[in-house]
Amino acid sequence: MQRLIAFVVLVFSVHQVVPGEAPEVAAGQRPGVADSSAAGAGASGGSRPGVAGSTGGDETVAAGRTATGLSAEQPEEQAAGAAGARAQADARAQDLAEADDESPAQSPVAAPPAPKQSSGPAAPSGGSAATAPTTTQPAGAVGGALSWAPPSGWADYPVTRITATNSVTTVSGKGGDVLVQLPADRPVAPFIIANCRNAVVMGGQIDVLPTARIGGDDQRAIYVHKCTGTVHIEGVLINGAVNGSQSDGIAVNAPEALVQIQNVRMEGLRGTYSVNHADVFQPWGGVREFRIDRLTGSTNYQGIQVRRDLGAIGRGTIRNANVASSGVTPIDRGGQFIRVECNGYPLSLDGVYVAGREGRPFGVSVWPQSDDRSCPAAIRDGVASWPSAPNIAGGVRQGSPASGDFVPAGTVGLGYVSPGYR
């Protein structure tokens, strides 16, 4: 009898449970969308991060990125599906730029350690153990006036401040102008500049995230997407010497834009052939014109990659630039620290230096290489040129500038002061 009474009481209790209401959706999150908790991901695959508006504020969101195209060591090594994958990635990036502000925030990537202090400048072609950039002195006006000024009136552009340190921020110009401000006292995470007319980035430091891909897309410190005017990037320090990272420096997919990169230093970029090709600079999606004056970079994969990929390139100028092997291991292919295109767009090379991997001949540290069948590099007195390419003016020198890096450690980044323009 006691067992029977206990059973009846139990049944009665179960039927008195009232079904609970659906859990409350967190602010800024759509119902039914869960935050990503995958390690090393700044945005979950398939999600659409919000976009920081061009009118300022601290709208920092995790955002996916467009995948870098394959830059194979030999043409026959290119994957058959590369073009399709890049087109899909382009569409994804467009979604990022057009996403509304109600999209859910994504789980952040763990922030890299703060930069180590150093008593002296660090050369870009350091040893196998990567270290964080030196930030001991306020960056100042070093090396004289730069070649190209920002667009007129840039100081009065609407401001968007980058504050995120462990997730990617998307800055939408919404078809207009934008001034992207980085803190003067601390590094921030990578960011995307999308759908702008003109944009200016003046100084600051970016620490890449300790991952190769974010939301299924390759990581880039700065990505310029679908801007149409002048994008001016100056005085920025990009720290790629982060354990677990693979990242490009600056990538461009803006066929109508003029992109100016001046007084920029990139340290210790890491990449692999199988995952993320670490380029110092690559306008893979096209650009009307790119201009580079004073660029120093070190990488263990690739350097200045300015061959046409999925978009046209109208014209290019590279002056006062040196790229070196970082010596970071392991190494997965790569090794050409400048890749140019024969019989393509007009390209001017003036004061460009490449210090390749230890033991690797200079003739195979540039592309096309000296053994290329159609457009071989001619190596004379330590200078590589391409005589069969009338579109390329100038050449590339072996080694480093006699006076040191064009952008010495400690002269750009936090507290940067522009030296002005000619």
KALINNOR-V700787 format. One record per residue. N is the residue number from 1. D_LAST is the distance of its C-alpha to the last C-alpha in whole Angstrom. Layout:
n->N d_last->D_LAST
n->N d_last->D_LAST
This chain:
n->1 d_last->101
n->2 d_last->98
n->3 d_last->96
n->4 d_last->96
n->5 d_last->95
n->6 d_last->92
n->7 d_last->91
n->8 d_last->92
n->9 d_last->90
n->10 d_last->87
n->11 d_last->87
n->12 d_last->87
n->13 d_last->84
n->14 d_last->82
n->15 d_last->82
n->16 d_last->81
n->17 d_last->78
n->18 d_last->75
n->19 d_last->73
n->20 d_last->69
n->21 d_last->67
n->22 d_last->63
n->23 d_last->61
n->24 d_last->58
n->25 d_last->55
n->26 d_last->52
n->27 d_last->50
n->28 d_last->47
n->29 d_last->49
n->30 d_last->51
n->31 d_last->55
n->32 d_last->56
n->33 d_last->52
n->34 d_last->52
n->35 d_last->49
n->36 d_last->48
n->37 d_last->49
n->38 d_last->48
n->39 d_last->47
n->40 d_last->43
n->41 d_last->43
n->42 d_last->40
n->43 d_last->42
n->44 d_last->45
n->45 d_last->46
n->46 d_last->46
n->47 d_last->45
n->48 d_last->42
n->49 d_last->40
n->50 d_last->39
n->51 d_last->36
n->52 d_last->34
n->53 d_last->33
n->54 d_last->29
n->55 d_last->31
n->56 d_last->30
n->57 d_last->33
n->58 d_last->34
n->59 d_last->35
n->60 d_last->35
n->61 d_last->37
n->62 d_last->38
n->63 d_last->37
n->64 d_last->38
n->65 d_last->35
n->66 d_last->35
n->67 d_last->36
n->68 d_last->34
n->69 d_last->36
n->70 d_last->37
n->71 d_last->35
n->72 d_last->39
n->73 d_last->39
n->74 d_last->41
n->75 d_last->41
n->76 d_last->45
n->77 d_last->44
n->78 d_last->42
n->79 d_last->44
n->80 d_last->46
n->81 d_last->45
n->82 d_last->42
n->83 d_last->41
n->84 d_last->43
n->85 d_last->42
n->86 d_last->38
n->87 d_last->39
n->88 d_last->41
n->89 d_last->39
n->90 d_last->36
n->91 d_last->39
n->92 d_last->39
n->93 d_last->36
n->94 d_last->36
n->95 d_last->39
n->96 d_last->37
n->97 d_last->35
n->98 d_last->37
n->99 d_last->40
n->100 d_last->41
n->101 d_last->41
n->102 d_last->44
n->103 d_last->44
n->104 d_last->45
n->105 d_last->43
n->106 d_last->44
n->107 d_last->45
n->108 d_last->42
n->109 d_last->41
n->110 d_last->42
n->111 d_last->38
n->112 d_last->37
n->113 d_last->38
n->114 d_last->35
n->115 d_last->33
n->116 d_last->34
n->117 d_last->33
n->118 d_last->32
n->119 d_last->32
n->120 d_last->29
n->121 d_last->27
n->122 d_last->28
n->123 d_last->27
n->124 d_last->27
n->125 d_last->30
n->126 d_last->33
n->127 d_last->36
n->128 d_last->38
n->129 d_last->39
n->130 d_last->36
n->131 d_last->35
n->132 d_last->32
n->133 d_last->29
n->134 d_last->28
n->135 d_last->27
n->136 d_last->28
n->137 d_last->25
n->138 d_last->23
n->139 d_last->20
n->140 d_last->17
n->141 d_last->14
n->142 d_last->14
n->143 d_last->12
n->144 d_last->9
n->145 d_last->6
n->146 d_last->6
n->147 d_last->6
n->148 d_last->7
n->149 d_last->8
n->150 d_last->12
n->151 d_last->14
n->152 d_last->14
n->153 d_last->17
n->154 d_last->17
n->155 d_last->18
n->156 d_last->21
n->157 d_last->22
n->158 d_last->26
n->159 d_last->26
n->160 d_last->28
n->161 d_last->28
n->162 d_last->29
n->163 d_last->32
n->164 d_last->34
n->165 d_last->35
n->166 d_last->37
n->167 d_last->37
n->168 d_last->34
n->169 d_last->33
n->170 d_last->32
n->171 d_last->30
n->172 d_last->30
n->173 d_last->28
n->174 d_last->31
n->175 d_last->29
n->176 d_last->27
n->177 d_last->24
n->178 d_last->24
n->179 d_last->22
n->180 d_last->23
n->181 d_last->24
n->182 d_last->25
n->183 d_last->27
n->184 d_last->25
n->185 d_last->29
n->186 d_last->30
n->187 d_last->29
n->188 d_last->30
n->189 d_last->32
n->190 d_last->30
n->191 d_last->29
n->192 d_last->29
n->193 d_last->27
n->194 d_last->29
n->195 d_last->29
n->196 d_last->26
n->197 d_last->24
n->198 d_last->20
n->199 d_last->20
n->200 d_last->18
n->201 d_last->19
n->202 d_last->17
n->203 d_last->19
n->204 d_last->23
n->205 d_last->25
n->206 d_last->27
n->207 d_last->31
n->208 d_last->32
n->209 d_last->36
n->210 d_last->39
n->211 d_last->40
n->212 d_last->39
n->213 d_last->39
n->214 d_last->39
n->215 d_last->42
n->216 d_last->42
n->217 d_last->39
n->218 d_last->36
n->219 d_last->34
n->220 d_last->30
n->221 d_last->28
n->222 d_last->26
n->223 d_last->27
n->224 d_last->25
n->225 d_last->28
n->226 d_last->29
n->227 d_last->25
n->228 d_last->24
n->229 d_last->21
n->230 d_last->18
n->231 d_last->18
n->232 d_last->15
n->233 d_last->17
n->234 d_last->15
n->235 d_last->16
n->236 d_last->20
n->237 d_last->22
n->238 d_last->25
n->239 d_last->29
n->240 d_last->31
n->241 d_last->33
n->242 d_last->36
n->243 d_last->39
n->244 d_last->41
n->245 d_last->37
n->246 d_last->36
n->247 d_last->33
n->248 d_last->30
n->249 d_last->26
n->250 d_last->24
n->251 d_last->26
n->252 d_last->26
n->253 d_last->28
n->254 d_last->26
n->255 d_last->27
n->256 d_last->25
n->257 d_last->22
n->258 d_last->18
n->259 d_last->18
n->260 d_last->14
n->261 d_last->15
n->262 d_last->13
n->263 d_last->14
n->264 d_last->18
n->265 d_last->21
n->266 d_last->24
n->267 d_last->27
n->268 d_last->31
n->269 d_last->31
n->270 d_last->34
n->271 d_last->36
n->272 d_last->39
n->273 d_last->40
n->274 d_last->43
n->275 d_last->41
n->276 d_last->37
n->277 d_last->35
n->278 d_last->32
n->279 d_last->29
n->280 d_last->25
n->281 d_last->24
n->282 d_last->26
n->283 d_last->26
n->284 d_last->29
n->285 d_last->30
n->286 d_last->27
n->287 d_last->24
n->288 d_last->23
n->289 d_last->19
n->290 d_last->18
n->291 d_last->15
n->292 d_last->14
n->293 d_last->12
n->294 d_last->14
n->295 d_last->17
n->296 d_last->20
n->297 d_last->24
n->298 d_last->28
n->299 d_last->30
n->300 d_last->34
n->301 d_last->34
n->302 d_last->31
n->303 d_last->27
n->304 d_last->25
n->305 d_last->27
n->306 d_last->26
n->307 d_last->29
n->308 d_last->30
n->309 d_last->33
n->310 d_last->34
n->311 d_last->31
n->312 d_last->29
n->313 d_last->25
n->314 d_last->24
n->315 d_last->21
n->316 d_last->19
n->317 d_last->16
n->318 d_last->17
n->319 d_last->15
n->320 d_last->15
n->321 d_last->18
n->322 d_last->21
n->323 d_last->25
n->324 d_last->28
n->325 d_last->31
n->326 d_last->32
n->327 d_last->36
n->328 d_last->37
n->329 d_last->41
n->330 d_last->42
n->331 d_last->41
n->332 d_last->41
n->333 d_last->40
n->334 d_last->36
n->335 d_last->35
n->336 d_last->32
n->337 d_last->29
n->338 d_last->27
n->339 d_last->29
n->340 d_last->28
n->341 d_last->29
n->342 d_last->31
n->343 d_last->31
n->344 d_last->29
n->345 d_last->26
n->346 d_last->23
n->347 d_last->21
n->348 d_last->19
n->349 d_last->19
n->350 d_last->17
n->351 d_last->18
n->352 d_last->20
n->353 d_last->23
n->354 d_last->26
n->355 d_last->29
n->356 d_last->32
n->357 d_last->35
n->358 d_last->37
n->359 d_last->40
n->360 d_last->38
n->361 d_last->37
n->362 d_last->34
n->363 d_last->35
n->364 d_last->36
n->365 d_last->33
n->366 d_last->31
n->367 d_last->32
n->368 d_last->33
n->369 d_last->35
n->370 d_last->37
n->371 d_last->40
n->372 d_last->39
n->373 d_last->41
n->374 d_last->39
n->375 d_last->36
n->376 d_last->36
n->377 d_last->33
n->378 d_last->34
n->379 d_last->33
n->380 d_last->33
n->381 d_last->32
n->382 d_last->31
n->383 d_last->28
n->384 d_last->29
n->385 d_last->28
n->386 d_last->30
n->387 d_last->32
n->388 d_last->34
n->389 d_last->31
n->390 d_last->29
n->391 d_last->26
n->392 d_last->25
n->393 d_last->22
n->394 d_last->22
n->395 d_last->24
n->396 d_last->24
n->397 d_last->25
n->398 d_last->28
n->399 d_last->28
n->400 d_last->25
n->401 d_last->22
n->402 d_last->24
n->403 d_last->22
n->404 d_last->22
n->405 d_last->21
n->406 d_last->17
n->407 d_last->18
n->408 d_last->20
n->409 d_last->23
n->410 d_last->23
n->411 d_last->19
n->412 d_last->19
n->413 d_last->22
n->414 d_last->24
n->415 d_last->22
n->416 d_last->18
n->417 d_last->16
n->418 d_last->12
n->419 d_last->10
n->420 d_last->7
n->421 d_last->4
n->422 d_last->0
